[in-house]
């Protein structure tokens, strides 16, 4: 199969490499020039190193770029971690159309923060969907779908890298073969089960310690490592990471309990969180005990809650 790969970062690079290892002919790549950190995007760099034509993702909508892609006669488009909206003219350009990876069981958790919200909302199960994208946001028919369990202590990082990352690559390769063999289904999504959530960004992950401890814990897990759930202490912003649920009936919501090498205990409604890593508004996360020593966190201090609406 002649493949157009559109993606970015490590996942896009690994999909690109695995397709080529499987004998697929990757004829072009669409990817950003730079990663969010400002370094060269890994997929784009891999394509350039292999001498395969590469294009800026944002430029795919340009008529001249589309003509160049059409001249390459791709059989199938494969979208691997794409954060931009790709126009239907590009999706429909390959002979067999385009397939896309999404880290949820569509139609639940449409949108680019599907992993975050599955954890924040307390789901016990999520998964990977390979689907045929259309002009909507994660709305096209399903080709392949598999479920995975969300562990009680999973974070965005562990769920993605340990359970969804490798599975997604394998499912994309399987889907390419199904398309090549003429056996790829197009199963309509059940719109009555559809959900869409906003991008999980910093304003949405401020901690309200008055909420049940389990809800607070899910919020912390669902924002770990990014964007990082946060709270305030005497006006200073503190990011809360790597926590564990702790049954402690003695602490009021937001009040700091024991501080030791195991972490900082913070009260919530009906329980507490043992926080093992913290970070300031800028700077890397460090062990919570170290952060407490550096910033004067001690038992009895109280983290501030958002103002009640």
C-alpha positions as CSV (number, residue, x, y, z in Angstrom):
1,X,0.0,0.0,0.0
2,X,1.2,3.5,-0.8
3,X,0.6,5.4,2.5
4,X,0.3,9.1,3.4
5,X,1.1,9.4,7.1
6,X,-0.2,12.5,9.0
7,X,0.9,12.8,12.6
8,X,3.5,14.1,15.0
9,X,5.8,13.4,17.9
10,X,7.0,9.9,19.1
11,X,3.7,8.2,18.3
12,X,3.7,9.4,14.7
13,X,7.4,8.5,14.3
14,X,6.7,5.0,15.6
15,X,3.7,4.4,13.3
16,X,5.9,5.6,10.4
17,X,8.7,3.2,11.3
18,X,6.3,0.2,11.9
19,X,4.5,0.8,8.6
20,X,7.8,0.7,6.7
21,X,9.0,-2.4,8.7
22,X,5.8,-4.1,7.6
23,X,6.6,-3.4,4.0
24,X,4.2,-0.5,3.4
25,X,5.4,2.2,1.0
26,X,5.1,5.5,2.9
27,X,5.1,8.0,0.0
28,X,4.7,11.3,2.0
29,X,4.3,12.7,5.5
30,X,2.4,15.6,7.0
31,X,3.7,16.8,10.3
32,X,4.6,20.1,12.1
33,X,8.1,21.3,11.6
34,X,8.6,21.8,15.4
35,X,7.4,20.0,18.5
36,X,5.7,22.0,21.3
37,X,9.1,22.1,23.0
38,X,10.6,23.9,20.0
39,X,12.7,20.9,18.8
40,X,12.4,19.3,15.4
41,X,9.2,17.1,15.3
42,X,10.3,13.5,15.4
43,X,8.0,12.3,12.6
44,X,9.1,15.1,10.3
45,X,12.7,14.4,11.1
46,X,12.3,10.7,10.4
47,X,10.7,11.4,7.0
48,X,13.4,13.8,6.1
49,X,16.1,11.3,7.1
50,X,14.5,8.6,5.0
51,X,14.2,11.0,2.0
52,X,10.4,10.9,2.0
53,X,8.6,14.0,1.0
54,X,7.2,15.9,4.1
55,X,4.8,18.8,4.4
56,X,3.8,21.1,7.2
57,X,0.4,19.9,8.6
58,X,-1.0,23.3,8.3
59,X,0.0,23.5,4.6
60,X,-2.0,20.4,3.6
61,X,-5.0,22.5,2.9
62,X,-3.1,24.5,0.3
63,X,-4.1,23.6,-3.3
64,X,-0.5,23.3,-4.5
65,X,0.4,20.9,-1.7
66,X,-2.7,18.8,-2.4
67,X,-1.6,18.6,-6.1
68,X,1.8,17.3,-5.0
69,X,0.2,14.7,-2.8
70,X,-2.2,13.7,-5.6
71,X,0.8,13.2,-7.9
72,X,2.2,10.6,-5.4
73,X,-1.0,8.6,-5.8
74,X,-1.4,7.4,-2.1
75,X,-3.7,4.4,-1.6
76,X,-4.5,5.3,2.1
77,X,-4.1,8.1,4.6
78,X,-3.0,7.1,8.1
79,X,-3.5,9.8,10.8
80,X,-1.4,9.1,13.9
81,X,-1.8,11.7,16.7
82,X,-3.1,14.7,14.8
83,X,-4.1,17.8,16.7
84,X,-5.1,19.9,13.6
85,X,-8.3,19.6,11.7
86,X,-7.5,18.1,8.3
87,X,-9.8,19.2,5.5
88,X,-12.0,16.6,3.8
89,X,-10.2,17.3,0.5
90,X,-7.1,15.8,2.0
91,X,-8.9,13.0,3.8
92,X,-10.5,11.9,0.6
93,X,-7.4,12.3,-1.6
94,X,-6.0,8.7,-1.1
95,X,-7.8,6.0,-3.2
96,X,-9.2,4.3,-0.1
97,X,-9.6,7.4,2.0
98,X,-8.1,8.0,5.5
99,X,-8.1,6.2,8.8
100,X,-7.3,7.7,12.2
101,X,-6.2,6.7,15.7
102,X,-8.2,7.9,18.7
103,X,-7.6,7.0,22.4
104,X,-11.1,6.3,23.5
105,X,-14.1,4.1,22.7
106,X,-15.8,6.4,20.3
107,X,-18.3,8.0,20.4
108,X,-17.5,8.5,24.1
109,X,-14.8,11.2,24.7
110,X,-14.6,12.9,21.4
111,X,-12.0,15.6,21.4
112,X,-8.2,15.9,21.9
113,X,-8.2,15.3,25.7
114,X,-10.0,11.9,25.6
115,X,-7.5,10.2,28.0
116,X,-7.7,13.0,30.6
117,X,-11.5,13.1,30.7
118,X,-11.9,9.3,30.9
119,X,-9.9,9.3,34.2
120,X,-11.3,12.6,35.5
121,X,-14.9,11.3,35.0
122,X,-14.1,8.0,36.8
123,X,-14.5,5.6,33.8
124,X,-13.4,2.0,34.5
125,X,-12.8,1.3,30.8
126,X,-11.5,3.1,27.8
127,X,-9.7,1.9,24.7
128,X,-8.6,2.6,21.1
129,X,-10.7,3.4,18.1
130,X,-9.5,3.4,14.5
131,X,-12.1,5.2,12.5
132,X,-12.7,6.9,9.1
133,X,-12.5,10.7,9.9
134,X,-14.9,13.1,8.3
135,X,-15.5,16.9,8.6
136,X,-16.6,16.6,12.2
137,X,-14.5,16.1,15.4
138,X,-14.0,12.3,15.8
139,X,-17.4,11.6,14.2
140,X,-16.6,9.3,11.3
141,X,-17.5,5.6,11.1
142,X,-15.5,3.0,13.1
143,X,-13.2,0.5,11.5
144,X,-11.7,-1.2,14.6
145,X,-12.1,-0.8,18.4
146,X,-10.6,-2.5,21.5
147,X,-11.2,-1.8,25.2
148,X,-8.7,-1.6,28.0
149,X,-9.2,-1.3,31.8
150,X,-8.4,1.9,33.6
151,X,-6.6,0.9,36.8
152,X,-7.5,2.6,40.1
153,X,-4.2,4.4,40.2
154,X,-3.6,5.0,36.4
155,X,-2.6,8.5,35.4
156,X,-2.7,10.0,31.9
157,X,0.9,9.0,31.5
158,X,0.6,5.4,32.6
159,X,-2.7,4.8,30.7
160,X,-1.3,6.2,27.5
161,X,2.2,4.8,27.5
162,X,1.5,1.4,29.1
163,X,-1.9,0.5,27.6
164,X,-2.9,2.7,24.6
165,X,0.3,3.6,22.8
166,X,1.5,0.2,21.6
167,X,-2.1,-1.0,21.2
168,X,-2.8,1.9,18.9
169,X,0.2,1.3,16.7
170,X,-0.7,-2.4,16.4
171,X,-4.3,-1.6,15.6
172,X,-3.3,0.9,12.9
173,X,-1.2,-1.7,11.2
174,X,-4.0,-4.2,11.4
175,X,-6.4,-1.7,10.0
176,X,-4.1,-1.0,7.0
177,X,-4.1,-4.7,6.2
178,X,-7.9,-4.9,6.5
179,X,-8.1,-2.0,4.0
180,X,-5.7,-3.7,1.7
181,X,-7.7,-6.9,1.8
182,X,-11.0,-5.2,1.2
183,X,-12.3,-6.2,4.7
184,X,-12.3,-2.9,6.5
185,X,-15.8,-2.1,8.0
186,X,-17.4,1.3,8.3
187,X,-19.6,1.1,11.4
188,X,-21.7,4.1,12.2
189,X,-21.2,5.7,15.6
190,X,-24.2,5.7,18.0
191,X,-24.8,9.4,18.4
192,X,-27.0,8.8,21.4
193,X,-23.9,7.7,23.3
194,X,-21.6,10.5,22.1
195,X,-19.8,12.9,24.4
196,X,-17.4,15.7,23.6
197,X,-15.2,17.5,26.2
198,X,-13.2,20.7,25.9
199,X,-9.4,20.4,25.8
200,X,-8.2,19.6,29.3
201,X,-6.4,22.8,30.0
202,X,-5.2,24.5,33.2
203,X,-8.3,26.6,34.1
204,X,-10.4,23.3,34.2
205,X,-8.1,21.4,36.6
206,X,-8.0,23.6,39.7
207,X,-8.6,21.5,42.8
208,X,-11.6,22.1,45.0
209,X,-10.7,20.2,48.2
210,X,-14.4,20.4,49.3
211,X,-15.2,17.8,46.7
212,X,-15.2,14.1,47.6
213,X,-11.7,12.7,47.9
214,X,-12.3,10.2,45.1
215,X,-13.3,13.0,42.7
216,X,-10.2,15.1,43.7
217,X,-8.0,12.0,43.2
218,X,-9.5,11.4,39.7
219,X,-8.8,15.0,38.8
220,X,-5.2,14.8,39.9
221,X,-4.7,11.5,38.0
222,X,-6.5,12.8,34.9
223,X,-4.2,15.9,34.8
224,X,-0.9,14.0,35.5
225,X,1.5,14.8,33.9
226,X,-0.2,17.5,31.9
227,X,-1.6,20.0,32.4
228,X,-1.2,19.3,36.1
229,X,-4.0,19.8,38.7
230,X,-3.3,22.8,40.8
231,X,-4.2,24.6,44.0
232,X,-3.2,27.7,45.9
233,X,-1.5,28.3,49.2
234,X,-1.5,31.9,50.4
235,X,-1.8,33.0,46.8
236,X,1.0,30.9,45.4
237,X,0.1,28.3,42.8
238,X,1.1,24.7,43.5
239,X,0.8,21.8,41.1
240,X,-0.2,18.5,42.6
241,X,1.1,15.3,41.0
242,X,1.7,11.6,41.7
243,X,-0.8,11.2,44.5
244,X,-2.5,8.3,46.2
245,X,-6.0,8.1,47.8
246,X,-5.7,7.9,51.5
247,X,-8.5,7.2,54.0
248,X,-8.0,9.9,56.6
249,X,-11.1,11.0,58.4
250,X,-9.4,13.6,60.6
251,X,-8.4,16.2,58.1
252,X,-10.7,19.1,57.0
253,X,-10.8,19.8,53.2
254,X,-7.6,21.5,52.0
255,X,-5.8,21.2,55.3
256,X,-2.3,19.8,55.4
257,X,-1.7,16.9,57.7
258,X,1.5,15.0,58.3
259,X,4.5,15.9,56.1
260,X,7.3,13.3,55.8
261,X,9.4,11.5,53.3
262,X,6.3,9.6,51.9
263,X,4.7,12.9,50.9
264,X,2.2,15.5,52.0
265,X,-1.2,14.5,53.3
266,X,-4.0,16.9,52.3
267,X,-7.6,16.6,53.4
268,X,-10.7,16.4,51.1
269,X,-14.3,15.5,51.7
270,X,-14.4,12.0,53.3
271,X,-10.7,11.3,52.9
272,X,-7.4,12.6,51.9
273,X,-4.7,12.5,49.2
274,X,-1.1,11.6,49.9
275,X,0.7,13.8,47.4
276,X,4.1,12.5,46.4
277,X,5.2,15.2,44.0
278,X,4.6,18.9,43.8
279,X,5.7,21.8,41.6
280,X,5.5,25.6,41.8
281,X,4.0,27.8,39.1
282,X,7.3,27.4,37.2
283,X,9.8,24.7,37.6
284,X,10.0,20.9,37.5
285,X,8.1,18.6,39.9
286,X,10.0,17.4,42.9
287,X,9.3,15.1,45.8
288,X,6.6,16.6,47.9
289,X,8.7,16.4,51.1
290,X,11.4,18.4,49.4
291,X,8.8,20.9,48.1
292,X,7.4,21.2,51.6
293,X,10.8,22.0,53.1
294,X,11.6,24.6,50.4
295,X,8.2,26.3,50.6
296,X,7.3,26.0,54.3
297,X,4.4,23.6,54.0
298,X,3.5,22.3,57.5
299,X,0.6,20.6,59.2
300,X,-2.4,22.8,59.8
301,X,-1.9,25.1,56.8
302,X,-4.9,25.1,54.4
303,X,-4.9,25.2,50.6
304,X,-7.4,27.7,49.2
305,X,-10.5,26.6,47.3
306,X,-12.0,28.3,44.3
307,X,-14.7,30.8,45.1
308,X,-18.1,29.3,45.3
309,X,-20.3,30.1,42.3
